[in-house]
Amino acid sequence: MGHAVGREFRAGGLEVLTCLSGRSARTRRLAQRAGFTDVPSLEALAERADLILSILVPEAAVSLAEEVAKALKRADCRPVFADCNAVSPATSKRIEGIITEAGSRYLDASIIGPPPGQGQSPRFYVSGSHAGAMARLDGRGIAVKWIGNEVGQASAIKMCYAGLTKGTLALHAAVLTSAEALGLSAELRSELAYSQGQKLKAMEQVRRVPAKAFRWIAEMEEIARTFGSVGVTPDIHSGAAEVFRMVAQSDIGGERTETLNRDRTLPRTVSILAEGLKRKS
């Protein structure tokens, strides 16, 4: 998502900066392909940027905010910091505290939809008193949608949306893997084809889960925290996190979007997942 969004911003005439110090070779390749300008430090980034977007795996959101906050203090600069990650409202408010304590401005954001270039533009929901800082990015490969003045509102809509979409994928993976482990895959698929054809078609998306499962573990945990904070059971999405952990630890869990085996069938995918469970038992 991050490199695709930056690529669109650059195509729209904006300068896109990043600091690749300590980042993986894969991240470096993606940033270079997108035409990012690599700066030597977060301090240099803070000095040159008007707006800093944090787009990465949710478990790293707080630690990155802490690193950026230190850089902001050292550089004595105050660009707006937007956390765009799949985190709970509570985590977003924690990050707000980190950034504002450094003397800078914070806006809550979340992303719904695929990366730019894959159909509809992703929607960047924004909230908080500094949400207007994202307005000039609207139409530059993304759609910016203001959702309220309160930090946490943008994060919350992502939690609810992903609770359905990715939560359903976790359920599909769990059902299909269990049926395979029980020796009933063919029978279940036959019944689904007869009575739940649309759901069976939707289950084909499980083939793509191995490339993303590692990213979704923490996201499900953030959703669980969000639901629990309002009195809804967190157990559904705590379980979904375990399903994605199972996939991430399988023989195909090391795939990524650019290395995903798109020719692998759903039955073969499920068979690999079930084989992994057998080895653990």
NUTORZA-685620 format. One record per residue (C-alpha): residue in one letter; chain; x negated, y, z. Coordinates in nm, 4 decimals. Each point is the difference from the previous one (the first is absolute). Layout:
<rs>
<r tivex="a" selum="A" X="X" Y="Y" Z="Z"/>
...
</rs>
This chain:
<rs>
<r tivex="m" selum="A" X="0.0000" Y="0.0000" Z="0.0000"/>
<r tivex="g" selum="A" X="-0.2667" Y="0.2516" Z="0.1024"/>
<r tivex="h" selum="A" X="-0.2073" Y="-0.0149" Z="-0.3150"/>
<r tivex="a" selum="A" X="0.3079" Y="-0.0025" Z="-0.2273"/>
<r tivex="v" selum="A" X="0.1455" Y="0.3071" Z="0.1714"/>
<r tivex="g" selum="A" X="-0.3338" Y="0.1807" Z="-0.0174"/>
<r tivex="r" selum="A" X="-0.0340" Y="-0.0874" Z="-0.3677"/>
<r tivex="e" selum="A" X="0.3348" Y="0.1681" Z="-0.0685"/>
<r tivex="f" selum="A" X="-0.0973" Y="0.3085" Z="0.1988"/>
<r tivex="r" selum="A" X="-0.3222" Y="0.0273" Z="-0.1960"/>
<r tivex="a" selum="A" X="0.1859" Y="-0.0401" Z="-0.3300"/>
<r tivex="g" selum="A" X="0.2216" Y="0.2866" Z="0.1158"/>
<r tivex="g" selum="A" X="-0.2947" Y="0.2325" Z="0.0380"/>
<r tivex="l" selum="A" X="-0.0794" Y="-0.0357" Z="0.3700"/>
<r tivex="e" selum="A" X="-0.3432" Y="-0.0724" Z="0.1399"/>
<r tivex="v" selum="A" X="0.0125" Y="-0.3277" Z="0.1928"/>
<r tivex="l" selum="A" X="-0.2647" Y="-0.0535" Z="0.2658"/>
<r tivex="t" selum="A" X="-0.0863" Y="-0.3058" Z="0.2062"/>
<r tivex="c" selum="A" X="-0.2730" Y="-0.1142" Z="0.2350"/>
<r tivex="l" selum="A" X="-0.1060" Y="-0.3539" Z="-0.0878"/>
<r tivex="s" selum="A" X="-0.2627" Y="-0.0334" Z="0.2707"/>
<r tivex="g" selum="A" X="0.0419" Y="-0.3414" Z="0.1600"/>
<r tivex="r" selum="A" X="0.2771" Y="-0.1075" Z="-0.2360"/>
<r tivex="s" selum="A" X="0.0096" Y="-0.3326" Z="-0.1811"/>
<r tivex="a" selum="A" X="-0.1338" Y="-0.0597" Z="-0.3496"/>
<r tivex="r" selum="A" X="0.3588" Y="-0.0564" Z="-0.1178"/>
<r tivex="t" selum="A" X="0.1118" Y="0.3369" Z="0.1366"/>
<r tivex="r" selum="A" X="-0.2974" Y="0.1678" Z="-0.1650"/>
<r tivex="r" selum="A" X="0.0847" Y="-0.1538" Z="-0.3363"/>
<r tivex="l" selum="A" X="0.3633" Y="0.1079" Z="0.0208"/>
<r tivex="a" selum="A" X="-0.0905" Y="0.3566" Z="0.0988"/>
<r tivex="q" selum="A" X="-0.2573" Y="0.0287" Z="-0.2767"/>
<r tivex="r" selum="A" X="0.2456" Y="-0.1280" Z="-0.2607"/>
<r tivex="a" selum="A" X="0.2521" Y="0.2583" Z="0.1155"/>
<r tivex="g" selum="A" X="-0.2551" Y="0.2797" Z="-0.0374"/>
<r tivex="f" selum="A" X="-0.0243" Y="0.1045" Z="0.3645"/>
<r tivex="t" selum="A" X="-0.2801" Y="0.2304" Z="0.1081"/>
<r tivex="d" selum="A" X="-0.1943" Y="-0.1758" Z="0.2752"/>
<r tivex="v" selum="A" X="-0.1271" Y="0.2336" Z="0.2712"/>
<r tivex="p" selum="A" X="-0.2725" Y="-0.1042" Z="0.2460"/>
<r tivex="s" selum="A" X="0.1930" Y="0.0393" Z="0.3259"/>
<r tivex="l" selum="A" X="0.3384" Y="0.0660" Z="0.1562"/>
<r tivex="e" selum="A" X="-0.1325" Y="0.3411" Z="0.1023"/>
<r tivex="a" selum="A" X="-0.0618" Y="0.0837" Z="-0.3650"/>
<r tivex="l" selum="A" X="0.3472" Y="-0.1249" Z="-0.0817"/>
<r tivex="a" selum="A" X="0.1538" Y="0.2194" Z="0.2702"/>
<r tivex="e" selum="A" X="-0.1847" Y="0.3051" Z="-0.1286"/>
<r tivex="r" selum="A" X="0.1226" Y="-0.0429" Z="-0.3585"/>
<r tivex="a" selum="A" X="0.3495" Y="-0.1456" Z="0.0374"/>
<r tivex="d" selum="A" X="0.3272" Y="0.1882" Z="0.0396"/>
<r tivex="l" selum="A" X="0.1921" Y="-0.3179" Z="0.0776"/>
<r tivex="i" selum="A" X="-0.1275" Y="-0.3366" Z="0.1227"/>
<r tivex="l" selum="A" X="0.2128" Y="-0.3062" Z="-0.0790"/>
<r tivex="s" selum="A" X="-0.0593" Y="-0.3159" Z="0.2019"/>
<r tivex="i" selum="A" X="0.1078" Y="-0.3007" Z="-0.2108"/>
<r tivex="l" selum="A" X="-0.1413" Y="-0.3297" Z="0.1253"/>
<r tivex="v" selum="A" X="0.0899" Y="-0.3143" Z="0.1944"/>
<r tivex="p" selum="A" X="0.2136" Y="0.0930" Z="0.3029"/>
<r tivex="e" selum="A" X="-0.2306" Y="-0.1571" Z="0.2582"/>
<r tivex="a" selum="A" X="-0.2705" Y="0.2506" Z="-0.1003"/>
<r tivex="a" selum="A" X="0.2222" Y="0.3100" Z="0.0113"/>
<r tivex="v" selum="A" X="-0.0808" Y="0.1055" Z="0.3562"/>
<r tivex="s" selum="A" X="-0.3743" Y="-0.0614" Z="-0.0255"/>
<r tivex="l" selum="A" X="-0.0209" Y="0.2011" Z="-0.3225"/>
<r tivex="a" selum="A" X="0.1922" Y="0.2867" Z="0.1603"/>
<r tivex="e" selum="A" X="-0.2468" Y="-0.0038" Z="0.2888"/>
<r tivex="e" selum="A" X="-0.2959" Y="0.0142" Z="-0.2394"/>
<r tivex="v" selum="A" X="0.1590" Y="0.2833" Z="-0.1972"/>
<r tivex="a" selum="A" X="0.0799" Y="0.1910" Z="0.3210"/>
<r tivex="k" selum="A" X="-0.3669" Y="-0.0129" Z="0.1043"/>
<r tivex="a" selum="A" X="-0.1007" Y="0.1205" Z="-0.3452"/>
<r tivex="l" selum="A" X="0.2492" Y="0.2857" Z="0.0145"/>
<r tivex="k" selum="A" X="-0.1461" Y="0.1179" Z="0.3281"/>
<r tivex="r" selum="A" X="-0.3572" Y="-0.0230" Z="-0.1240"/>
<r tivex="a" selum="A" X="0.0814" Y="0.1793" Z="-0.3257"/>
<r tivex="d" selum="A" X="0.2308" Y="0.2491" Z="0.1733"/>
<r tivex="c" selum="A" X="0.2539" Y="-0.0406" Z="-0.2827"/>
<r tivex="r" selum="A" X="0.3759" Y="-0.0396" Z="0.0171"/>
<r tivex="p" selum="A" X="0.1455" Y="-0.1691" Z="-0.3103"/>
<r tivex="v" selum="A" X="0.3403" Y="-0.1644" Z="0.0359"/>
<r tivex="f" selum="A" X="-0.0262" Y="-0.3718" Z="0.0795"/>
<r tivex="a" selum="A" X="0.2769" Y="-0.2263" Z="-0.1314"/>
<r tivex="d" selum="A" X="0.0261" Y="-0.3542" Z="0.1270"/>
<r tivex="c" selum="A" X="0.1759" Y="-0.1893" Z="-0.2812"/>
<r tivex="n" selum="A" X="-0.0369" Y="-0.3472" Z="0.1451"/>
<r tivex="a" selum="A" X="0.2528" Y="-0.2658" Z="0.0987"/>
<r tivex="v" selum="A" X="-0.0014" Y="0.0763" Z="0.3699"/>
<r tivex="s" selum="A" X="0.2658" Y="0.0383" Z="0.2669"/>
<r tivex="p" selum="A" X="0.1263" Y="0.3425" Z="0.1103"/>
<r tivex="a" selum="A" X="-0.1867" Y="-0.0542" Z="0.3277"/>
<r tivex="t" selum="A" X="-0.3267" Y="-0.0602" Z="-0.1851"/>
<r tivex="s" selum="A" X="0.0618" Y="0.3045" Z="-0.2191"/>
<r tivex="k" selum="A" X="0.0512" Y="0.2152" Z="0.3093"/>
<r tivex="r" selum="A" X="-0.3196" Y="-0.1415" Z="0.1487"/>
<r tivex="i" selum="A" X="-0.1873" Y="0.0998" Z="-0.3159"/>
<r tivex="e" selum="A" X="0.1630" Y="0.3453" Z="0.0173"/>
<r tivex="g" selum="A" X="-0.1497" Y="0.0423" Z="0.3460"/>
<r tivex="i" selum="A" X="-0.3451" Y="-0.0964" Z="-0.1245"/>
<r tivex="i" selum="A" X="0.0118" Y="0.2485" Z="-0.2885"/>
<r tivex="t" selum="A" X="0.1568" Y="0.2902" Z="0.1880"/>
<r tivex="e" selum="A" X="-0.2453" Y="-0.0423" Z="0.2878"/>
<r tivex="a" selum="A" X="-0.2696" Y="0.0618" Z="-0.2617"/>
<r tivex="g" selum="A" X="0.1742" Y="0.3300" Z="-0.0781"/>
<r tivex="s" selum="A" X="0.1397" Y="-0.1052" Z="-0.3364"/>
<r tivex="r" selum="A" X="0.3470" Y="-0.0481" Z="-0.1450"/>
<r tivex="y" selum="A" X="0.1820" Y="-0.3303" Z="-0.0444"/>
<r tivex="l" selum="A" X="0.2815" Y="-0.1280" Z="-0.2139"/>
<r tivex="d" selum="A" X="0.1745" Y="-0.3339" Z="0.0173"/>
<r tivex="a" selum="A" X="0.0340" Y="-0.1805" Z="-0.3342"/>
<r tivex="s" selum="A" X="0.0855" Y="-0.3434" Z="-0.1326"/>
<r tivex="i" selum="A" X="0.0010" Y="-0.1626" Z="-0.3424"/>
<r tivex="i" selum="A" X="0.2795" Y="-0.2051" Z="-0.1514"/>
<r tivex="g" selum="A" X="-0.0355" Y="-0.1577" Z="-0.3415"/>
<r tivex="p" selum="A" X="-0.2815" Y="-0.1427" Z="-0.2127"/>
<r tivex="p" selum="A" X="-0.3128" Y="0.1959" Z="-0.0987"/>
<r tivex="p" selum="A" X="0.0355" Y="0.2589" Z="-0.2794"/>
<r tivex="g" selum="A" X="0.0020" Y="-0.1517" Z="-0.3464"/>
<r tivex="q" selum="A" X="0.2171" Y="-0.2977" Z="0.0936"/>
<r tivex="g" selum="A" X="0.3425" Y="0.1416" Z="-0.0763"/>
<r tivex="q" selum="A" X="0.1685" Y="0.2493" Z="0.2308"/>
<r tivex="s" selum="A" X="-0.2234" Y="0.2462" Z="0.1810"/>
<r tivex="p" selum="A" X="-0.0679" Y="-0.0922" Z="0.3627"/>
<r tivex="r" selum="A" X="0.1943" Y="0.2092" Z="0.2484"/>
<r tivex="f" selum="A" X="-0.2033" Y="0.1831" Z="0.2623"/>
<r tivex="y" selum="A" X="0.2344" Y="0.0769" Z="0.2883"/>
<r tivex="v" selum="A" X="-0.1287" Y="0.2841" Z="0.2173"/>
<r tivex="s" selum="A" X="0.1052" Y="0.1464" Z="0.3331"/>
<r tivex="g" selum="A" X="-0.1283" Y="0.2422" Z="0.2594"/>
<r tivex="s" selum="A" X="-0.0568" Y="0.3744" Z="0.0092"/>
<r tivex="h" selum="A" X="-0.2858" Y="-0.0190" Z="-0.2524"/>
<r tivex="a" selum="A" X="0.1796" Y="-0.2250" Z="-0.2505"/>
<r tivex="g" selum="A" X="0.0059" Y="0.2841" Z="-0.2536"/>
<r tivex="a" selum="A" X="-0.3701" Y="-0.0565" Z="-0.0654"/>
<r tivex="m" selum="A" X="0.0963" Y="-0.2968" Z="-0.2177"/>
<r tivex="a" selum="A" X="0.2424" Y="0.1960" Z="-0.2183"/>
<r tivex="r" selum="A" X="-0.2475" Y="0.0847" Z="-0.2761"/>
<r tivex="l" selum="A" X="-0.0702" Y="-0.3707" Z="-0.0526"/>
<r tivex="d" selum="A" X="0.3592" Y="-0.0692" Z="-0.0978"/>
<r tivex="g" selum="A" X="0.0174" Y="-0.1134" Z="-0.3620"/>
<r tivex="r" selum="A" X="-0.3723" Y="-0.0750" Z="-0.0255"/>
<r tivex="g" selum="A" X="0.0556" Y="-0.3739" Z="-0.0237"/>
<r tivex="i" selum="A" X="0.1943" Y="-0.0062" Z="0.3278"/>
<r tivex="a" selum="A" X="0.3345" Y="0.1282" Z="0.1247"/>
<r tivex="v" selum="A" X="-0.0184" Y="0.1914" Z="0.3284"/>
<r tivex="k" selum="A" X="0.3134" Y="-0.0239" Z="0.2149"/>
<r tivex="w" selum="A" X="0.0433" Y="0.2094" Z="0.3131"/>
<r tivex="i" selum="A" X="0.1913" Y="-0.1907" Z="0.2680"/>
<r tivex="g" selum="A" X="-0.0108" Y="0.2178" Z="0.3106"/>
<r tivex="n" selum="A" X="-0.1920" Y="0.2249" Z="0.2379"/>
<r tivex="e" selum="A" X="-0.0912" Y="-0.2702" Z="0.2497"/>
<r tivex="v" selum="A" X="-0.3251" Y="-0.1948" Z="-0.0182"/>
<r tivex="g" selum="A" X="0.0900" Y="-0.3677" Z="-0.0192"/>
<r tivex="q" selum="A" X="0.3020" Y="0.0295" Z="-0.2286"/>
<r tivex="a" selum="A" X="-0.2001" Y="-0.0689" Z="-0.3170"/>
<r tivex="s" selum="A" X="-0.1716" Y="-0.2964" Z="0.1633"/>
<r tivex="a" selum="A" X="0.3329" Y="-0.1327" Z="0.1257"/>
<r tivex="i" selum="A" X="0.1643" Y="-0.0216" Z="-0.3407"/>
<r tivex="k" selum="A" X="-0.2980" Y="-0.2035" Z="-0.1252"/>
<r tivex="m" selum="A" X="0.0361" Y="-0.2345" Z="0.2959"/>
<r tivex="c" selum="A" X="0.3680" Y="-0.0586" Z="-0.0746"/>
<r tivex="y" selum="A" X="-0.0533" Y="-0.0405" Z="-0.3740"/>
<r tivex="a" selum="A" X="-0.2975" Y="-0.2346" Z="0.0285"/>
<r tivex="g" selum="A" X="0.1776" Y="-0.1874" Z="0.2764"/>
<r tivex="l" selum="A" X="0.2463" Y="-0.1049" Z="-0.2691"/>
<r tivex="t" selum="A" X="-0.2203" Y="-0.0403" Z="-0.3072"/>
<r tivex="k" selum="A" X="-0.3170" Y="-0.1538" Z="0.1426"/>
<r tivex="g" selum="A" X="0.1918" Y="-0.1598" Z="0.2848"/>
<r tivex="t" selum="A" X="0.2085" Y="-0.1825" Z="-0.2599"/>
<r tivex="l" selum="A" X="-0.3155" Y="-0.1130" Z="-0.1802"/>
<r tivex="a" selum="A" X="-0.1280" Y="-0.1440" Z="0.3271"/>
<r tivex="l" selum="A" X="0.3286" Y="-0.1847" Z="0.0478"/>
<r tivex="h" selum="A" X="-0.0160" Y="-0.1383" Z="-0.3542"/>
<r tivex="a" selum="A" X="-0.3583" Y="-0.1173" Z="0.0529"/>
<r tivex="a" selum="A" X="0.0919" Y="-0.1632" Z="0.3307"/>
<r tivex="v" selum="A" X="0.3045" Y="-0.1806" Z="-0.1432"/>
<r tivex="l" selum="A" X="-0.1804" Y="-0.1290" Z="-0.3084"/>
<r tivex="t" selum="A" X="-0.3105" Y="-0.1088" Z="0.1912"/>
<r tivex="s" selum="A" X="0.2080" Y="-0.1796" Z="0.2616"/>
<r tivex="a" selum="A" X="0.2007" Y="-0.1817" Z="-0.2682"/>
<r tivex="e" selum="A" X="-0.3252" Y="-0.1082" Z="-0.1675"/>
<r tivex="a" selum="A" X="-0.1443" Y="-0.1232" Z="0.3293"/>
<r tivex="l" selum="A" X="0.3219" Y="-0.1961" Z="0.0613"/>
<r tivex="g" selum="A" X="-0.0149" Y="-0.1571" Z="-0.3450"/>
<r tivex="l" selum="A" X="0.3179" Y="0.1717" Z="-0.1169"/>
<r tivex="s" selum="A" X="-0.1193" Y="0.2638" Z="-0.2462"/>
<r tivex="a" selum="A" X="0.1671" Y="-0.1492" Z="-0.3064"/>
<r tivex="e" selum="A" X="0.3284" Y="-0.0510" Z="0.1809"/>
<r tivex="l" selum="A" X="0.0018" Y="0.3521" Z="0.1424"/>
<r tivex="r" selum="A" X="-0.0817" Y="0.1572" Z="-0.3367"/>
<r tivex="s" selum="A" X="0.2791" Y="-0.2023" Z="-0.1623"/>
<r tivex="e" selum="A" X="0.2534" Y="0.1221" Z="0.2553"/>
<r tivex="l" selum="A" X="-0.1209" Y="0.3578" Z="-0.0231"/>
<r tivex="a" selum="A" X="0.0194" Y="-0.0112" Z="-0.3787"/>
<r tivex="y" selum="A" X="0.3611" Y="-0.1158" Z="0.0314"/>
<r tivex="s" selum="A" X="0.1264" Y="0.2276" Z="0.2773"/>
<r tivex="q" selum="A" X="-0.2561" Y="0.2822" Z="0.0460"/>
<r tivex="g" selum="A" X="-0.1467" Y="0.0618" Z="-0.3432"/>
<r tivex="q" selum="A" X="-0.0858" Y="0.3657" Z="0.0612"/>
<r tivex="k" selum="A" X="-0.1750" Y="-0.0812" Z="0.3254"/>
<r tivex="l" selum="A" X="-0.2017" Y="-0.2745" Z="-0.1677"/>
<r tivex="k" selum="A" X="-0.1039" Y="0.2485" Z="-0.2664"/>
<r tivex="a" selum="A" X="-0.1038" Y="0.2483" Z="0.2696"/>
<r tivex="m" selum="A" X="-0.2069" Y="-0.2717" Z="0.1667"/>
<r tivex="e" selum="A" X="-0.2334" Y="0.0031" Z="-0.2995"/>
<r tivex="q" selum="A" X="-0.1597" Y="0.3061" Z="0.1600"/>
<r tivex="v" selum="A" X="-0.1588" Y="-0.2317" Z="0.2584"/>
<r tivex="r" selum="A" X="-0.2560" Y="-0.0833" Z="-0.2717"/>
<r tivex="r" selum="A" X="-0.1426" Y="0.3507" Z="0.0406"/>
<r tivex="v" selum="A" X="-0.0082" Y="0.0041" Z="0.3810"/>
<r tivex="p" selum="A" X="-0.3548" Y="-0.1433" Z="0.0375"/>
<r tivex="a" selum="A" X="-0.1509" Y="0.3184" Z="-0.1452"/>
<r tivex="k" selum="A" X="0.1780" Y="0.2222" Z="0.2549"/>
<r tivex="a" selum="A" X="0.0555" Y="-0.2162" Z="0.3089"/>
<r tivex="f" selum="A" X="-0.3116" Y="0.1267" Z="0.1807"/>
<r tivex="r" selum="A" X="0.1334" Y="0.3569" Z="-0.0256"/>
<r tivex="w" selum="A" X="0.3469" Y="-0.0868" Z="0.1227"/>
<r tivex="i" selum="A" X="-0.0856" Y="-0.1677" Z="0.3307"/>
<r tivex="a" selum="A" X="-0.0519" Y="0.3264" Z="0.1867"/>
<r tivex="e" selum="A" X="0.2873" Y="0.1611" Z="-0.1903"/>
<r tivex="m" selum="A" X="0.2404" Y="-0.2615" Z="0.1358"/>
<r tivex="e" selum="A" X="-0.1379" Y="0.0585" Z="0.3486"/>
<r tivex="e" selum="A" X="0.0654" Y="0.3734" Z="-0.0384"/>
<r tivex="i" selum="A" X="0.3554" Y="-0.0763" Z="-0.1129"/>
<r tivex="a" selum="A" X="0.0469" Y="-0.2241" Z="0.3029"/>
<r tivex="r" selum="A" X="-0.1077" Y="0.2870" Z="0.2264"/>
<r tivex="t" selum="A" X="0.2357" Y="0.2388" Z="-0.1771"/>
<r tivex="f" selum="A" X="0.3014" Y="-0.2268" Z="0.0322"/>
<r tivex="g" selum="A" X="-0.0850" Y="-0.0843" Z="0.3596"/>
<r tivex="s" selum="A" X="-0.0157" Y="0.3696" Z="0.0879"/>
<r tivex="v" selum="A" X="0.3708" Y="0.0385" Z="-0.0790"/>
<r tivex="g" selum="A" X="0.1119" Y="-0.3245" Z="0.1638"/>
<r tivex="v" selum="A" X="0.0074" Y="-0.2239" Z="-0.3097"/>
<r tivex="t" selum="A" X="-0.1915" Y="-0.3248" Z="0.0404"/>
<r tivex="p" selum="A" X="-0.3612" Y="0.0228" Z="-0.1165"/>
<r tivex="d" selum="A" X="-0.0184" Y="-0.3772" Z="-0.0391"/>
<r tivex="i" selum="A" X="0.1155" Y="-0.0139" Z="-0.3630"/>
<r tivex="h" selum="A" X="-0.2924" Y="0.2030" Z="-0.1246"/>
<r tivex="s" selum="A" X="-0.2473" Y="-0.1389" Z="0.2511"/>
<r tivex="g" selum="A" X="0.0855" Y="-0.3308" Z="-0.1660"/>
<r tivex="a" selum="A" X="-0.0404" Y="0.1562" Z="-0.3441"/>
<r tivex="a" selum="A" X="-0.3500" Y="0.1100" Z="0.1028"/>
<r tivex="e" selum="A" X="-0.0805" Y="-0.3622" Z="0.0837"/>
<r tivex="v" selum="A" X="0.1286" Y="-0.1137" Z="-0.3396"/>
<r tivex="f" selum="A" X="-0.2252" Y="0.2498" Z="-0.1778"/>
<r tivex="r" selum="A" X="-0.2891" Y="-0.1058" Z="0.2235"/>
<r tivex="m" selum="A" X="0.0601" Y="-0.3598" Z="-0.1105"/>
<r tivex="v" selum="A" X="-0.0152" Y="0.1079" Z="-0.3645"/>
<r tivex="a" selum="A" X="-0.3091" Y="0.2172" Z="0.0550"/>
<r tivex="q" selum="A" X="-0.1817" Y="-0.2920" Z="0.1628"/>
<r tivex="s" selum="A" X="0.0922" Y="-0.2449" Z="-0.2763"/>
<r tivex="d" selum="A" X="-0.2257" Y="-0.1069" Z="-0.2859"/>
<r tivex="i" selum="A" X="0.1528" Y="0.2721" Z="-0.2191"/>
<r tivex="g" selum="A" X="0.0072" Y="0.2728" Z="0.2645"/>
<r tivex="g" selum="A" X="-0.3210" Y="0.1531" Z="-0.1277"/>
<r tivex="e" selum="A" X="0.1592" Y="0.1072" Z="-0.3284"/>
<r tivex="r" selum="A" X="0.0523" Y="0.3685" Z="-0.0666"/>
<r tivex="t" selum="A" X="0.2174" Y="0.1807" Z="-0.2530"/>
<r tivex="e" selum="A" X="-0.2661" Y="-0.0068" Z="-0.2703"/>
<r tivex="t" selum="A" X="-0.0949" Y="-0.3670" Z="0.0680"/>
<r tivex="l" selum="A" X="0.3469" Y="-0.1454" Z="0.0591"/>
<r tivex="n" selum="A" X="0.0613" Y="-0.3185" Z="-0.2010"/>
<r tivex="r" selum="A" X="0.3112" Y="0.1119" Z="-0.1848"/>
<r tivex="d" selum="A" X="0.0315" Y="-0.3356" Z="-0.1764"/>
<r tivex="r" selum="A" X="0.0466" Y="-0.1913" Z="0.3243"/>
<r tivex="t" selum="A" X="0.3586" Y="-0.1178" Z="0.0311"/>
<r tivex="l" selum="A" X="0.2170" Y="0.0458" Z="0.3066"/>
<r tivex="p" selum="A" X="0.0017" Y="-0.3755" Z="0.0761"/>
<r tivex="r" selum="A" X="-0.3802" Y="-0.0071" Z="-0.0173"/>
<r tivex="t" selum="A" X="-0.0269" Y="0.3065" Z="0.2229"/>
<r tivex="v" selum="A" X="0.2267" Y="-0.1553" Z="0.2611"/>
<r tivex="s" selum="A" X="-0.1843" Y="-0.3319" Z="-0.0242"/>
<r tivex="i" selum="A" X="-0.3304" Y="0.1726" Z="0.0818"/>
<r tivex="l" selum="A" X="0.1553" Y="0.1728" Z="0.2996"/>
<r tivex="a" selum="A" X="0.1460" Y="-0.3258" Z="0.1313"/>
<r tivex="e" selum="A" X="-0.3316" Y="-0.1801" Z="-0.0511"/>
<r tivex="g" selum="A" X="-0.1638" Y="0.2635" Z="0.2180"/>
<r tivex="l" selum="A" X="0.2496" Y="-0.0681" Z="0.2787"/>
<r tivex="k" selum="A" X="-0.0711" Y="-0.3730" Z="-0.0157"/>
<r tivex="r" selum="A" X="-0.3716" Y="0.0588" Z="0.0489"/>
<r tivex="k" selum="A" X="0.0707" Y="0.2089" Z="0.3083"/>
<r tivex="s" selum="A" X="0.2330" Y="-0.2537" Z="0.1612"/>
</rs>
